Amino acid sequence: MQDFENFADAISGSSVLDFGSGRGHLAALIGRAGFDCYTTDVMDYRGPEATHLPFRQMASPVDVPYADDMFDSAIVKTVLHHVDEPHVIPLLKNLRRVARRLIIEEDTYGVSDMPLKVTANQSELTQFNKLEESVQFQALVLIDFFGNAVAQGLIDMNFGCQFKRVNEWHSIFNSIGLRVVDTHVAGFRSGNVHKACQVRFVVDREESSVKA
């Protein structure tokens, strides 16, 4: 349940897209909580707990294969850093097209000047923040590769290495008409096996930007 609880308070409305749904663990929890949950990914490798949920396979790295305004919210959990740099903004625009709110969790670095709240006492985050930012970036690359290619055997996964600072994500969101509602430094979540410094962004679509 911890995965779902990390996003539950930010979900708006009843229809939710789990973008980059993977094996479908989070999507299954969303559906079990009473939401109308849909899924998509570059390939279909859903586990048994998620096979009953609607799934559409992406046709390209920027494809979001659902209709305009179909969802109240879309959850994008540790997906964007796998996207190659030229595809990041086109993908976000497509996500903005189908959902009014995006809840994005990303492995992020350079968070030492952010309000840390309850994460201030995380020993991992304290040590991470002591590293030079270039080393923080390299650590995220290593953790991501190990957690996916080595530990899970996902050798065909795309490793775009698009790890960014908080202000860089904010700039991208603002540039395409996504208003930042909340930024929460979760840090090194206790339930994760392969831990990285994670930040959750909640962004709402500015209606004037839908066709931009």
LINRATA-V653140 format. One record per pair of residues at least 12 apart in sequence whose ideal C-beta (glycine too) atoms are under 6 Angstrom apart, sorted by the first residue. I is the first residue (numbers start at 1). J is the second residue. Records with the same first field share a line. If there is no record, write none. Layout:
# LINRATA-V653140
I=J / J
This chain:
# LINRATA-V653140
2=191
3=26
4=29
7=75 / 103
10=103 / 202
11=73
12=72 / 73 / 101
13=72 / 73
14=35 / 36
15=36 / 71 / 72
16=30 / 35 / 37 / 73
17=38 / 71 / 74 / 99
18=39 / 75
19=40 / 74 / 76
20=41 / 79
21=39 / 41
23=47
24=46 / 47 / 50
27=39 / 50 / 53
28=49 / 50
31=53
37=53
38=54
39=53 / 55
40=56 / 58 / 65
42=58
44=57
61=87
62=87 / 90 / 91 / 94
64=94 / 95 / 98
66=98
68=97
70=98
71=98 / 99
72=100
73=99 / 101
74=95 / 99 / 102
75=103
76=104
77=105
78=105
80=106
81=107 / 162 / 163
82=158 / 160
83=160 / 162
84=160
88=162
92=176
93=176
96=205
100=205
101=204
102=203
103=202
104=201
105=198 / 200
106=199
107=140 / 163 / 196 / 198
108=197 / 199
109=133 / 136 / 137
110=133 / 165
111=185
112=129
114=166 / 185
116=185
119=185 / 187
122=187 / 188
124=188
125=187 / 188
128=197
137=163
140=163 / 196
141=161
143=194 / 196
147=194
166=199
173=203
177=206 / 209 / 212
178=203
179=204 / 206
180=203
181=202 / 204
182=202
183=201
184=200
185=199
186=198 / 200
